[in-house]
Amino acid sequence: MKVLVANASQTNGIATYYSGKLAAAGWGTLTPVTATTALPTSSLYYATGEQRAAHAIAALLGISPSAVQPFGSVVPVANTAGADVVVVAGDDLASKVPASAG
């Protein structure tokens, strides 16, 4: 199970920060990327069979359960190859990153 974190905020480094947070919690992570568009709110996408994991990750990061969607939706990331779950970190998650981490 691999998680890809994409930065969809105006703040540099948040995809790396949240990838580290997920890795520390025991999730396998892929190299963080930049989303294809900036977004004010975060969302999470999951592959078939990964809904439970997606909701657990959303809860860990404070993403609303209503923002968790299957991959059939348009994912604002250029390449999701190898990812079972994609976290698209928007400005709402960027605002939660400690100043010392950025």
Phi, psi and omega in degrees: 000122181237140179246132176251127176252128179243135179275113177246022181251179177270003185256123179291143172090356184286330178295320177295317180300310183287331173298317178296320179296318179292318179298319179295333179272003175099005179273143174282132183236152174262171178298127181299152180227174174258134179292161181282349179211151177277141182226142179286329182237148183281156175214169184218134182238147182222151176280165178308130178086359184249017183297317181298315178298318180300317180291326177294319178293318178301316180296318179300320184268353180080028177268136182301137177303332180288347179267005179265122186224155175287161180301343179301338177285164177286119180263123183280053179225136184298320185217119179253015182304130178087352183266134174266331178223137177240122175261121177256103186274110180266191182300330180296320177286326180301324182290346181265354181284128178301143182304325181291342183272339186276000000 
